[in-house]
Each structure stands twice: as C-alpha cells, then as structure tokens.
Amino acid sequence: MPGCFNAQGIIGQFFQQEEAIMTKLIAFLFASMMIVGVAHAHSGGTDENGCHAGSKPYHCH
C-alpha cells in the first residue's frame, strides 16, 4: 500500500548499511596489519655508516 510505513524495510536497510561498514572496517584492519607486518623493525647492530654489517643482505638505513 503506497504511503504505508514499512518498519521491516527500514530495519533491513539499517542492517545492510551496518554490514557494509563492518566489512570495510575489517578489510581496513586486515590491510593495516599486513602493512605493519612488512614494515616491522629488526634487530642488529650497525657499523659507523649506519649499516647492518653482520646481516645478509648488507643494508643501510
């Protein structure tokens, strides 16, 4: 019936929007954890040039 209040439709739309937001949030958190995992700090002493002489490959910061 036109002009009739449809509570189920409104509630359904709300949960669809909430589900989309949660999906995006989970994807963002997962991507953030992957980036942090790649960019983690590593131990090791440096020589006078600021390079890791004892590690392979030899690299500088």
PDB file of N, H, CA, C and O in Angstrom:
ATOM      1  N   MET A   1       0.838  -1.165   0.000  1.00  0.00           N
ATOM      2  CA  MET A   1       0.000   0.000   0.000  1.00  0.00           C
ATOM      3  C   MET A   1       0.900   1.252   0.000  1.00  0.00           C
ATOM      4  O   MET A   1       1.747   1.382   0.884  1.00  0.00           O
ATOM      5  N   PRO A   2       0.744   2.162  -0.953  1.00  0.00           N
ATOM      6  CA  PRO A   2       1.584   3.366  -1.007  1.00  0.00           C
ATOM      7  C   PRO A   2       1.380   4.252   0.221  1.00  0.00           C
ATOM      8  O   PRO A   2       0.264   4.403   0.718  1.00  0.00           O
ATOM      9  N   GLY A   3       2.466   4.827   0.690  1.00  0.00           N
ATOM     10  H   GLY A   3       3.372   4.705   0.286  1.00  0.00           H
ATOM     11  CA  GLY A   3       2.401   5.715   1.832  1.00  0.00           C
ATOM     12  C   GLY A   3       2.338   5.001   3.163  1.00  0.00           C
ATOM     13  O   GLY A   3       2.217   5.640   4.208  1.00  0.00           O
ATOM     14  N   CYS A   4       2.419   3.691   3.135  1.00  0.00           N
ATOM     15  H   CYS A   4       2.518   3.172   2.286  1.00  0.00           H
ATOM     16  CA  CYS A   4       2.351   2.902   4.362  1.00  0.00           C
ATOM     17  C   CYS A   4       3.742   2.794   4.985  1.00  0.00           C
ATOM     18  O   CYS A   4       4.731   2.641   4.269  1.00  0.00           O
ATOM     19  N   PHE A   5       3.821   2.872   6.280  1.00  0.00           N
ATOM     20  H   PHE A   5       3.018   2.996   6.862  1.00  0.00           H
ATOM     21  CA  PHE A   5       5.095   2.757   6.998  1.00  0.00           C
ATOM     22  C   PHE A   5       5.549   1.303   6.981  1.00  0.00           C
ATOM     23  O   PHE A   5       4.796   0.412   7.375  1.00  0.00           O
ATOM     24  N   ASN A   6       6.762   1.061   6.533  1.00  0.00           N
ATOM     25  H   ASN A   6       7.374   1.785   6.213  1.00  0.00           H
ATOM     26  CA  ASN A   6       7.295  -0.299   6.418  1.00  0.00           C
ATOM     27  C   ASN A   6       8.498  -0.431   7.338  1.00  0.00           C
ATOM     28  O   ASN A   6       9.621  -0.136   6.928  1.00  0.00           O
ATOM     29  N   ALA A   7       8.286  -0.866   8.565  1.00  0.00           N
ATOM     30  H   ALA A   7       7.374  -1.106   8.898  1.00  0.00           H
ATOM     31  CA  ALA A   7       9.356  -0.976   9.557  1.00  0.00           C
ATOM     32  C   ALA A   7      10.372  -2.032   9.156  1.00  0.00           C
ATOM     33  O   ALA A   7      11.568  -1.847   9.381  1.00  0.00           O
ATOM     34  N   GLN A   8       9.926  -3.130   8.569  1.00  0.00           N
ATOM     35  H   GLN A   8       8.954  -3.280   8.386  1.00  0.00           H
ATOM     36  CA  GLN A   8      10.851  -4.194   8.188  1.00  0.00           C
ATOM     37  C   GLN A   8      11.824  -3.716   7.118  1.00  0.00           C
ATOM     38  O   GLN A   8      12.998  -4.083   7.138  1.00  0.00           O
ATOM     39  N   GLY A   9      11.343  -2.900   6.184  1.00  0.00           N
ATOM     40  H   GLY A   9      10.388  -2.602   6.168  1.00  0.00           H
ATOM     41  CA  GLY A   9      12.221  -2.363   5.142  1.00  0.00           C
ATOM     42  C   GLY A   9      13.270  -1.429   5.713  1.00  0.00           C
ATOM     43  O   GLY A   9      14.428  -1.464   5.296  1.00  0.00           O
ATOM     44  N   ILE A  10      12.880  -0.601   6.653  1.00  0.00           N
ATOM     45  H   ILE A  10      11.939  -0.572   6.991  1.00  0.00           H
ATOM     46  CA  ILE A  10      13.822   0.331   7.284  1.00  0.00           C
ATOM     47  C   ILE A  10      14.859  -0.430   8.095  1.00  0.00           C
ATOM     48  O   ILE A  10      16.047  -0.114   8.029  1.00  0.00           O
ATOM     49  N   ILE A  11      14.430  -1.417   8.852  1.00  0.00           N
ATOM     50  H   ILE A  11      13.465  -1.674   8.905  1.00  0.00           H
ATOM     51  CA  ILE A  11      15.361  -2.215   9.661  1.00  0.00           C
ATOM     52  C   ILE A  11      16.307  -2.996   8.758  1.00  0.00           C
ATOM     53  O   ILE A  11      17.501  -3.095   9.042  1.00  0.00           O
ATOM     54  N   GLY A  12      15.778  -3.549   7.673  1.00  0.00           N
ATOM     55  H   GLY A  12      14.808  -3.468   7.443  1.00  0.00           H
ATOM     56  CA  GLY A  12      16.621  -4.287   6.727  1.00  0.00           C
ATOM     57  C   GLY A  12      17.687  -3.403   6.111  1.00  0.00           C
ATOM     58  O   GLY A  12      18.837  -3.822   5.978  1.00  0.00           O
ATOM     59  N   GLN A  13      17.321  -2.182   5.732  1.00  0.00           N
ATOM     60  H   GLN A  13      16.387  -1.842   5.840  1.00  0.00           H
ATOM     61  CA  GLN A  13      18.289  -1.244   5.171  1.00  0.00           C
ATOM     62  C   GLN A  13      19.359  -0.884   6.191  1.00  0.00           C
ATOM     63  O   GLN A  13      20.536  -0.769   5.849  1.00  0.00           O
ATOM     64  N   PHE A  14      18.948  -0.705   7.448  1.00  0.00           N
ATOM     65  H   PHE A  14      17.992  -0.798   7.726  1.00  0.00           H
ATOM     66  CA  PHE A  14      19.902  -0.371   8.504  1.00  0.00           C
ATOM     67  C   PHE A  14      20.943  -1.468   8.651  1.00  0.00           C
ATOM     68  O   PHE A  14      22.137  -1.181   8.737  1.00  0.00           O
ATOM     69  N   PHE A  15      20.505  -2.724   8.681  1.00  0.00           N
ATOM     70  H   PHE A  15      19.535  -2.958   8.611  1.00  0.00           H
ATOM     71  CA  PHE A  15      21.442  -3.823   8.864  1.00  0.00           C
ATOM     72  C   PHE A  15      22.327  -4.022   7.642  1.00  0.00           C
ATOM     73  O   PHE A  15      23.474  -4.445   7.785  1.00  0.00           O
ATOM     74  N   GLN A  16      21.828  -3.729   6.447  1.00  0.00           N
ATOM     75  H   GLN A  16      20.896  -3.386   6.331  1.00  0.00           H
ATOM     76  CA  GLN A  16      22.652  -3.804   5.249  1.00  0.00           C
ATOM     77  C   GLN A  16      23.757  -2.753   5.306  1.00  0.00           C
ATOM     78  O   GLN A  16      24.905  -3.032   4.960  1.00  0.00           O
ATOM     79  N   GLN A  17      23.410  -1.553   5.741  1.00  0.00           N
ATOM     80  H   GLN A  17      22.477  -1.327   6.022  1.00  0.00           H
ATOM     81  CA  GLN A  17      24.411  -0.488   5.858  1.00  0.00           C
ATOM     82  C   GLN A  17      25.433  -0.838   6.928  1.00  0.00           C
ATOM     83  O   GLN A  17      26.632  -0.639   6.733  1.00  0.00           O
ATOM     84  N   GLU A  18      24.966  -1.358   8.058  1.00  0.00           N
ATOM     85  H   GLU A  18      23.992  -1.520   8.216  1.00  0.00           H
ATOM     86  CA  GLU A  18      25.873  -1.719   9.145  1.00  0.00           C
ATOM     87  C   GLU A  18      26.816  -2.839   8.706  1.00  0.00           C
ATOM     88  O   GLU A  18      27.998  -2.826   9.050  1.00  0.00           O
ATOM     89  N   GLU A  19      26.302  -3.802   7.953  1.00  0.00           N
ATOM     90  H   GLU A  19      25.342  -3.813   7.673  1.00  0.00           H
ATOM     91  CA  GLU A  19      27.127  -4.909   7.470  1.00  0.00           C
ATOM     92  C   GLU A  19      28.196  -4.398   6.503  1.00  0.00           C
ATOM     93  O   GLU A  19      29.333  -4.869   6.537  1.00  0.00           O
ATOM     94  N   ALA A  20      27.846  -3.447   5.647  1.00  0.00           N
ATOM     95  H   ALA A  20      26.922  -3.065   5.620  1.00  0.00           H
ATOM     96  CA  ALA A  20      28.811  -2.874   4.712  1.00  0.00           C
ATOM     97  C   ALA A  20      29.906  -2.123   5.462  1.00  0.00           C
ATOM     98  O   ALA A  20      31.078  -2.213   5.095  1.00  0.00           O
ATOM     99  N   ILE A  21      29.543  -1.391   6.496  1.00  0.00           N
ATOM    100  H   ILE A  21      28.591  -1.318   6.794  1.00  0.00           H
ATOM    101  CA  ILE A  21      30.529  -0.658   7.294  1.00  0.00           C
ATOM    102  C   ILE A  21      31.470  -1.632   7.999  1.00  0.00           C
ATOM    103  O   ILE A  21      32.682  -1.414   8.021  1.00  0.00           O
ATOM    104  N   MET A  22      30.928  -2.695   8.570  1.00  0.00           N
ATOM    105  H   MET A  22      29.944  -2.872   8.551  1.00  0.00           H
ATOM    106  CA  MET A  22      31.758  -3.684   9.266  1.00  0.00           C
ATOM    107  C   MET A  22      32.707  -4.388   8.294  1.00  0.00           C
ATOM    108  O   MET A  22      33.859  -4.656   8.637  1.00  0.00           O
ATOM    109  N   THR A  23      32.232  -4.687   7.095  1.00  0.00           N
ATOM    110  H   THR A  23      31.296  -4.469   6.817  1.00  0.00           H
ATOM    111  CA  THR A  23      33.082  -5.326   6.092  1.00  0.00           C
ATOM    112  C   THR A  23      34.248  -4.413   5.730  1.00  0.00           C
ATOM    113  O   THR A  23      35.384  -4.875   5.628  1.00  0.00           O
ATOM    114  N   LYS A  24      33.984  -3.142   5.537  1.00  0.00           N
ATOM    115  H   LYS A  24      33.061  -2.766   5.619  1.00  0.00           H
ATOM    116  CA  LYS A  24      35.047  -2.188   5.211  1.00  0.00           C
ATOM    117  C   LYS A  24      36.019  -2.037   6.374  1.00  0.00           C
ATOM    118  O   LYS A  24      37.228  -1.940   6.164  1.00  0.00           O
ATOM    119  N   LEU A  25      35.498  -2.016   7.596  1.00  0.00           N
ATOM    120  H   LEU A  25      34.516  -2.095   7.766  1.00  0.00           H
ATOM    121  CA  LEU A  25      36.354  -1.895   8.774  1.00  0.00           C
ATOM    122  C   LEU A  25      37.266  -3.106   8.909  1.00  0.00           C
ATOM    123  O   LEU A  25      38.455  -2.952   9.186  1.00  0.00           O
ATOM    124  N   ILE A  26      36.739  -4.287   8.722  1.00  0.00           N
ATOM    125  H   ILE A  26      35.773  -4.412   8.496  1.00  0.00           H
ATOM    126  CA  ILE A  26      37.546  -5.500   8.812  1.00  0.00           C
ATOM    127  C   ILE A  26      38.607  -5.511   7.719  1.00  0.00           C
ATOM    128  O   ILE A  26      39.750  -5.883   7.982  1.00  0.00           O
ATOM    129  N   ALA A  27      38.259  -5.114   6.511  1.00  0.00           N
ATOM    130  H   ALA A  27      37.331  -4.811   6.297  1.00  0.00           H
ATOM    131  CA  ALA A  27      39.226  -5.054   5.414  1.00  0.00           C
ATOM    132  C   ALA A  27      40.333  -4.052   5.723  1.00  0.00           C
ATOM    133  O   ALA A  27      41.506  -4.321   5.462  1.00  0.00           O
ATOM    134  N   PHE A  28      39.967  -2.898   6.278  1.00  0.00           N
ATOM    135  H   PHE A  28      39.014  -2.680   6.489  1.00  0.00           H
ATOM    136  CA  PHE A  28      40.956  -1.887   6.638  1.00  0.00           C
ATOM    137  C   PHE A  28      41.905  -2.394   7.722  1.00  0.00           C
ATOM    138  O   PHE A  28      43.118  -2.200   7.628  1.00  0.00           O
ATOM    139  N   LEU A  29      41.356  -3.040   8.745  1.00  0.00           N
ATOM    140  H   LEU A  29      40.371  -3.197   8.821  1.00  0.00           H
ATOM    141  CA  LEU A  29      42.194  -3.565   9.828  1.00  0.00           C
ATOM    142  C   LEU A  29      43.132  -4.656   9.310  1.00  0.00           C
ATOM    143  O   LEU A  29      44.301  -4.700   9.693  1.00  0.00           O
ATOM    144  N   PHE A  30      42.635  -5.520   8.457  1.00  0.00           N
ATOM    145  H   PHE A  30      41.685  -5.485   8.146  1.00  0.00           H
ATOM    146  CA  PHE A  30      43.469  -6.574   7.883  1.00  0.00           C
ATOM    147  C   PHE A  30      44.611  -5.982   7.060  1.00  0.00           C
ATOM    148  O   PHE A  30      45.757  -6.416   7.181  1.00  0.00           O
ATOM    149  N   ALA A  31      44.299  -4.991   6.224  1.00  0.00           N
ATOM    150  H   ALA A  31      43.369  -4.638   6.126  1.00  0.00           H
ATOM    151  CA  ALA A  31      45.331  -4.336   5.411  1.00  0.00           C
ATOM    152  C   ALA A  31      46.355  -3.635   6.305  1.00  0.00           C
ATOM    153  O   ALA A  31      47.553  -3.670   6.022  1.00  0.00           O
ATOM    154  N   SER A  32      45.890  -3.005   7.374  1.00  0.00           N
ATOM    155  H   SER A  32      44.917  -2.977   7.603  1.00  0.00           H
ATOM    156  CA  SER A  32      46.811  -2.330   8.302  1.00  0.00           C
ATOM    157  C   SER A  32      47.762  -3.322   8.944  1.00  0.00           C
ATOM    158  O   SER A  32      48.955  -3.048   9.077  1.00  0.00           O
ATOM    159  N   MET A  33      47.240  -4.473   9.343  1.00  0.00           N
ATOM    160  H   MET A  33      46.271  -4.696   9.235  1.00  0.00           H
ATOM    161  CA  MET A  33      48.104  -5.487   9.960  1.00  0.00           C
ATOM    162  C   MET A  33      49.118  -6.026   8.966  1.00  0.00           C
ATOM    163  O   MET A  33      50.254  -6.314   9.345  1.00  0.00           O
ATOM    164  N   MET A  34      48.737  -6.166   7.710  1.00  0.00           N
ATOM    165  H   MET A  34      47.815  -5.932   7.403  1.00  0.00           H
ATOM    166  CA  MET A  34      49.663  -6.661   6.696  1.00  0.00           C
ATOM    167  C   MET A  34      50.793  -5.660   6.474  1.00  0.00           C
ATOM    168  O   MET A  34      51.953  -6.051   6.340  1.00  0.00           O
ATOM    169  N   ILE A  35      50.460  -4.374   6.435  1.00  0.00           N
ATOM    170  H   ILE A  35      49.518  -4.056   6.543  1.00  0.00           H
ATOM    171  CA  ILE A  35      51.478  -3.340   6.230  1.00  0.00           C
ATOM    172  C   ILE A  35      52.440  -3.301   7.414  1.00  0.00           C
ATOM    173  O   ILE A  35      53.652  -3.199   7.224  1.00  0.00           O
ATOM    174  N   VAL A  36      51.916  -3.380   8.618  1.00  0.00           N
ATOM    175  H   VAL A  36      50.931  -3.463   8.772  1.00  0.00           H
ATOM    176  CA  VAL A  36      52.756  -3.369   9.813  1.00  0.00           C
ATOM    177  C   VAL A  36      53.667  -4.594   9.817  1.00  0.00           C
ATOM    178  O   VAL A  36      54.830  -4.495  10.208  1.00  0.00           O
ATOM    179  N   GLY A  37      53.156  -5.736   9.391  1.00  0.00           N
ATOM    180  H   GLY A  37      52.212  -5.816   9.073  1.00  0.00           H
ATOM    181  CA  GLY A  37      53.967  -6.953   9.341  1.00  0.00           C
ATOM    182  C   GLY A  37      55.135  -6.828   8.379  1.00  0.00           C
ATOM    183  O   GLY A  37      56.209  -7.373   8.632  1.00  0.00           O
ATOM    184  N   VAL A  38      54.937  -6.119   7.287  1.00  0.00           N
ATOM    185  H   VAL A  38      54.065  -5.676   7.082  1.00  0.00           H
ATOM    186  CA  VAL A  38      56.001  -5.946   6.305  1.00  0.00           C
ATOM    187  C   VAL A  38      57.027  -4.930   6.793  1.00  0.00           C
ATOM    188  O   VAL A  38      58.222  -5.079   6.537  1.00  0.00           O
ATOM    189  N   ALA A  39      56.567  -3.907   7.491  1.00  0.00           N
ATOM    190  H   ALA A  39      55.596  -3.786   7.699  1.00  0.00           H
ATOM    191  CA  ALA A  39      57.427  -2.791   7.888  1.00  0.00           C
ATOM    192  C   ALA A  39      57.926  -2.922   9.329  1.00  0.00           C
ATOM    193  O   ALA A  39      58.225  -1.909   9.962  1.00  0.00           O
ATOM    194  N   HIS A  40      58.022  -4.121   9.852  1.00  0.00           N
ATOM    195  H   HIS A  40      57.779  -4.944   9.338  1.00  0.00           H
ATOM    196  CA  HIS A  40      58.446  -4.292  11.242  1.00  0.00           C
ATOM    197  C   HIS A  40      59.936  -3.993  11.410  1.00  0.00           C
ATOM    198  O   HIS A  40      60.724  -4.127  10.473  1.00  0.00           O
ATOM    199  N   ALA A  41      60.293  -3.595  12.598  1.00  0.00           N
ATOM    200  H   ALA A  41      59.653  -3.486  13.359  1.00  0.00           H
ATOM    201  CA  ALA A  41      61.692  -3.305  12.904  1.00  0.00           C
ATOM    202  C   ALA A  41      62.458  -4.614  13.069  1.00  0.00           C
ATOM    203  O   ALA A  41      61.879  -5.646  13.406  1.00  0.00           O
ATOM    204  N   HIS A  42      63.753  -4.558  12.830  1.00  0.00           N
ATOM    205  H   HIS A  42      64.224  -3.720  12.556  1.00  0.00           H
ATOM    206  CA  HIS A  42      64.583  -5.738  13.015  1.00  0.00           C
ATOM    207  C   HIS A  42      65.785  -5.388  13.875  1.00  0.00           C
ATOM    208  O   HIS A  42      66.238  -4.244  13.913  1.00  0.00           O
ATOM    209  N   SER A  43      66.268  -6.362  14.535  1.00  0.00           N
ATOM    210  H   SER A  43      65.900  -7.291  14.504  1.00  0.00           H
ATOM    211  CA  SER A  43      67.404  -6.135  15.435  1.00  0.00           C
ATOM    212  C   SER A  43      68.706  -6.230  14.649  1.00  0.00           C
ATOM    213  O   SER A  43      68.741  -6.673  13.501  1.00  0.00           O
ATOM    214  N   GLY A  44      69.739  -5.810  15.290  1.00  0.00           N
ATOM    215  H   GLY A  44      69.711  -5.450  16.222  1.00  0.00           H
ATOM    216  CA  GLY A  44      71.057  -5.910  14.674  1.00  0.00           C
ATOM    217  C   GLY A  44      71.834  -4.632  14.866  1.00  0.00           C
ATOM    218  O   GLY A  44      71.292  -3.533  14.745  1.00  0.00           O
ATOM    219  N   GLY A  45      73.087  -4.781  15.160  1.00  0.00           N
ATOM    220  H   GLY A  45      73.528  -5.673  15.258  1.00  0.00           H
ATOM    221  CA  GLY A  45      73.946  -3.618  15.335  1.00  0.00           C
ATOM    222  C   GLY A  45      74.309  -2.994  14.007  1.00  0.00           C
ATOM    223  O   GLY A  45      74.238  -3.637  12.959  1.00  0.00           O
ATOM    224  N   THR A  46      74.696  -1.744  14.062  1.00  0.00           N
ATOM    225  H   THR A  46      74.754  -1.222  14.913  1.00  0.00           H
ATOM    226  CA  THR A  46      75.092  -1.046  12.840  1.00  0.00           C
ATOM    227  C   THR A  46      76.553  -0.636  12.930  1.00  0.00           C
ATOM    228  O   THR A  46      77.096  -0.436  14.017  1.00  0.00           O
ATOM    229  N   ASP A  47      77.167  -0.517  11.786  1.00  0.00           N
ATOM    230  H   ASP A  47      76.726  -0.679  10.903  1.00  0.00           H
ATOM    231  CA  ASP A  47      78.558  -0.058  11.744  1.00  0.00           C
ATOM    232  C   ASP A  47      78.591   1.470  11.741  1.00  0.00           C
ATOM    233  O   ASP A  47      77.559   2.108  11.955  1.00  0.00           O
ATOM    234  N   GLU A  48      79.749   2.059  11.505  1.00  0.00           N
ATOM    235  H   GLU A  48      80.587   1.541  11.332  1.00  0.00           H
ATOM    236  CA  GLU A  48      79.881   3.515  11.575  1.00  0.00           C
ATOM    237  C   GLU A  48      79.084   4.243  10.492  1.00  0.00           C
ATOM    238  O   GLU A  48      78.837   5.443  10.610  1.00  0.00           O
ATOM    239  N   ASN A  49      78.682   3.530   9.440  1.00  0.00           N
ATOM    240  H   ASN A  49      78.883   2.555   9.344  1.00  0.00           H
ATOM    241  CA  ASN A  49      77.893   4.131   8.369  1.00  0.00           C
ATOM    242  C   ASN A  49      76.389   3.958   8.582  1.00  0.00           C
ATOM    243  O   ASN A  49      75.590   4.390   7.751  1.00  0.00           O
ATOM    244  N   GLY A  50      76.007   3.333   9.687  1.00  0.00           N
ATOM    245  H   GLY A  50      76.656   2.982  10.362  1.00  0.00           H
ATOM    246  CA  GLY A  50      74.596   3.074   9.941  1.00  0.00           C
ATOM    247  C   GLY A  50      74.070   1.872   9.190  1.00  0.00           C
ATOM    248  O   GLY A  50      72.863   1.745   8.981  1.00  0.00           O
ATOM    249  N   CYS A  51      74.973   0.980   8.780  1.00  0.00           N
ATOM    250  H   CYS A  51      75.953   1.082   8.951  1.00  0.00           H
ATOM    251  CA  CYS A  51      74.595  -0.195   8.002  1.00  0.00           C
ATOM    252  C   CYS A  51      74.694  -1.448   8.862  1.00  0.00           C
ATOM    253  O   CYS A  51      75.480  -1.503   9.807  1.00  0.00           O
ATOM    254  N   HIS A  52      73.901  -2.438   8.532  1.00  0.00           N
ATOM    255  H   HIS A  52      73.262  -2.393   7.764  1.00  0.00           H
ATOM    256  CA  HIS A  52      73.958  -3.717   9.224  1.00  0.00           C
ATOM    257  C   HIS A  52      75.022  -4.573   8.548  1.00  0.00           C
ATOM    258  O   HIS A  52      74.784  -5.183   7.506  1.00  0.00           O
ATOM    259  N   ALA A  53      76.197  -4.604   9.163  1.00  0.00           N
ATOM    260  H   ALA A  53      76.391  -4.108  10.010  1.00  0.00           H
ATOM    261  CA  ALA A  53      77.335  -5.287   8.552  1.00  0.00           C
ATOM    262  C   ALA A  53      77.245  -6.797   8.701  1.00  0.00           C
ATOM    263  O   ALA A  53      77.725  -7.523   7.831  1.00  0.00           O
ATOM    264  N   GLY A  54      76.646  -7.289   9.774  1.00  0.00           N
ATOM    265  H   GLY A  54      76.256  -6.699  10.481  1.00  0.00           H
ATOM    266  CA  GLY A  54      76.629  -8.715  10.008  1.00  0.00           C
ATOM    267  C   GLY A  54      75.445  -9.436   9.398  1.00  0.00           C
ATOM    268  O   GLY A  54      75.386 -10.665   9.440  1.00  0.00           O
ATOM    269  N   SER A  55      74.517  -8.714   8.841  1.00  0.00           N
ATOM    270  H   SER A  55      74.565  -7.716   8.806  1.00  0.00           H
ATOM    271  CA  SER A  55      73.313  -9.360   8.302  1.00  0.00           C
ATOM    272  C   SER A  55      73.385  -9.481   6.792  1.00  0.00           C
ATOM    273  O   SER A  55      74.135  -8.763   6.131  1.00  0.00           O
ATOM    274  N   LYS A  56      72.618 -10.372   6.271  1.00  0.00           N
ATOM    275  H   LYS A  56      72.008 -10.956   6.808  1.00  0.00           H
ATOM    276  CA  LYS A  56      72.558 -10.551   4.816  1.00  0.00           C
ATOM    277  C   LYS A  56      71.136 -10.317   4.386  1.00  0.00           C
ATOM    278  O   LYS A  56      70.247 -10.921   4.986  1.00  0.00           O
ATOM    279  N   PRO A  57      70.844  -9.514   3.424  1.00  0.00           N
ATOM    280  CA  PRO A  57      71.821  -8.728   2.684  1.00  0.00           C
ATOM    281  C   PRO A  57      72.300  -7.509   3.477  1.00  0.00           C
ATOM    282  O   PRO A  57      71.590  -6.996   4.342  1.00  0.00           O
ATOM    283  N   TYR A  58      73.502  -7.064   3.169  1.00  0.00           N
ATOM    284  H   TYR A  58      74.079  -7.480   2.466  1.00  0.00           H
ATOM    285  CA  TYR A  58      74.056  -5.873   3.782  1.00  0.00           C
ATOM    286  C   TYR A  58      73.190  -4.685   3.388  1.00  0.00           C
ATOM    287  O   TYR A  58      72.990  -4.429   2.200  1.00  0.00           O
ATOM    288  N   HIS A  59      72.671  -3.951   4.385  1.00  0.00           N
ATOM    289  H   HIS A  59      72.834  -4.159   5.350  1.00  0.00           H
ATOM    290  CA  HIS A  59      71.810  -2.827   4.061  1.00  0.00           C
ATOM    291  C   HIS A  59      71.977  -1.709   5.057  1.00  0.00           C
ATOM    292  O   HIS A  59      72.411  -1.915   6.190  1.00  0.00           O
ATOM    293  N   CYS A  60      71.620  -0.514   4.609  1.00  0.00           N
ATOM    294  H   CYS A  60      71.267  -0.346   3.689  1.00  0.00           H
ATOM    295  CA  CYS A  60      71.776   0.690   5.426  1.00  0.00           C
ATOM    296  C   CYS A  60      70.424   1.362   5.628  1.00  0.00           C
ATOM    297  O   CYS A  60      69.476   1.136   4.876  1.00  0.00           O
ATOM    298  N   HIS A  61      70.362   2.193   6.666  1.00  0.00           N
ATOM    299  H   HIS A  61      71.132   2.376   7.277  1.00  0.00           H
ATOM    300  CA  HIS A  61      69.136   2.945   6.954  1.00  0.00           C
ATOM    301  C   HIS A  61      69.373   4.416   6.748  1.00  0.00           C
ATOM    302  O   HIS A  61      68.461   5.221   6.939  1.00  0.00           O
TER     303      HIS A  61
END
